[in-house]
Amino acid sequence: MFFNIVEATIKDVTLGNHFNTACGFLLCVTIPFAPTFWKFAKEGYADLVAYTTGSWNFIYTSWNACFVYAESPTYFASSLCILFAAELYPVIKGRPELYITSRIYTLAAHLLIRACYDIFPQFMNSSTWFNSEVLKS
């Protein structure tokens, strides 16, 4: 997860998204360290639990949305769907520590669909939403 955030933050640097770069850096610094804050739950379904907070999850979600908006506006709508799903699942469950698990599953599903048959540009093309003034802010 750390390297995924770093990779996107480096891309933000090359795109000139300085505020998003700073946010990515802060996310890297405040990421919960494994194995101290990561474990597999012994009860229930053996979920991967990463003890994050609702605020960290929200900041990560908004940072990721800003990254996708700048990097690939065509996929912004579909990315928002998976980001909101990952954000809402732990909220509905009342367990913010399940955010990382839900994010892993939603990202994997998104990438699998794009790799097998990329339907998103046909049905959810959001390239017309792109506005360079919004990107600057």
C-alpha positions in Angstrom: 0.0 0.0 0.0 2.9 2.3 0.9 4.5 1.8 -2.6 1.1 2.3 -4.3 0.7 5.7 -2.7 4.3 6.6 -3.4 3.9 5.6 -7.1 0.8 7.8 -7.4 2.5 10.6 -5.5 5.4 10.6 -7.9 2.9 10.7 -10.8 1.3 13.7 -9.1 4.7 15.4 -9.0 5.1 14.9 -12.8 1.6 16.1 -13.4 2.2 19.2 -11.3 -0.5 18.4 -8.7 1.4 19.9 -5.7 -1.4 19.8 -3.2 -2.2 16.2 -4.0 1.6 15.4 -3.8 1.7 16.8 -0.3 -1.4 14.8 0.7 0.1 11.6 -0.7 3.3 12.3 1.3 1.2 12.8 4.5 -0.7 9.6 3.8 2.6 7.7 3.5 3.9 9.2 6.8 0.7 8.3 8.6 0.0 4.9 7.2 -0.6 2.3 9.9 2.6 0.2 10.2 2.4 -3.6 9.8 2.4 -5.8 11.8 1.7 -3.4 14.7 -1.6 -2.1 13.2 -2.3 -4.9 10.8 -3.6 -8.4 11.6 -6.0 -11.1 10.5 -9.1 -11.2 12.6 -9.4 -14.5 14.5 -13.2 -14.2 14.7 -15.7 -14.2 11.8 -14.2 -14.4 8.3 -10.6 -13.8 9.2 -10.7 -10.3 7.6 -7.5 -8.4 7.1 -7.8 -5.6 9.7 -5.8 -2.5 9.4 -6.4 -0.1 12.3 -7.1 3.1 10.5 -9.4 5.9 11.4 -12.4 7.2 9.5 -10.6 10.4 8.8 -7.5 8.6 7.3 -9.8 6.6 5.1 -11.7 9.7 3.9 -8.4 11.5 3.2 -7.1 8.5 1.3 -10.3 8.3 -0.7 -10.4 12.0 -1.6 -6.6 11.9 -2.5 -7.2 8.9 -4.7 -10.1 10.6 -6.4 -8.0 13.7 -7.1 -5.3 11.5 -8.5 -7.6 9.7 -10.9 -9.2 12.9 -12.0 -5.8 14.3 -13.0 -4.3 11.2 -14.4 -7.2 9.6 -16.3 -10.4 11.6 -16.5 -12.0 8.9 -18.6 -12.0 6.5 -15.6 -13.0 9.1 -13.0 -16.6 8.0 -12.8 -15.9 4.3 -12.5 -13.1 5.0 -10.0 -15.5 7.1 -7.9 -17.9 4.2 -7.7 -15.3 1.8 -6.4 -13.8 4.4 -4.0 -17.3 5.2 -2.6 -18.0 1.5 -2.2 -14.8 1.0 -0.3 -15.5 4.1 1.8 -19.1 3.2 2.6 -18.7 -0.5 3.5 -16.7 0.2 6.8 -19.1 3.0 7.6 -22.1 0.8 7.2 -20.4 -1.9 9.3 -19.3 0.6 11.9 -15.7 -0.7 11.6 -13.3 1.7 9.9 -10.5 -0.9 10.2 -12.2 -2.8 7.3 -11.4 0.0 4.9 -8.2 -1.5 3.6 -9.9 -4.9 3.0 -12.8 -3.2 1.1 -10.4 -1.1 -0.9 -8.3 -4.2 -1.9 -11.4 -6.0 -3.2 -12.9 -3.0 -5.0 -9.6 -2.1 -6.7 -9.0 -5.7 -7.7 -12.5 -6.0 -9.2 -12.0 -2.7 -11.1 -8.7 -3.8 -12.5 -10.0 -7.2 -13.5 -12.9 -5.7 -15.4 -10.5 -3.3 -17.1 -8.1 -6.0 -18.0 -10.6 -8.5 -19.3 -13.1 -6.3 -21.0 -12.8 -2.6 -20.5 -16.5 -1.5 -20.5 -15.9 1.7 -18.5 -15.1 4.1 -21.4 -18.3 3.0 -23.2 -20.7 3.2 -20.2 -19.0 5.5 -17.8 -16.8 7.8 -19.8 -16.3 10.9 -17.7 -13.7 12.7 -19.9 -16.2 15.5 -20.5 -16.2 16.2 -16.7 -12.6 17.2 -16.9 -11.9 20.9 -16.3 -8.3 22.2 -16.0 -9.5 25.0 -13.6 -11.0 22.4 -11.3 -7.7 20.4 -11.6 -5.7 23.4 -10.4 -7.8 23.8 -7.3 
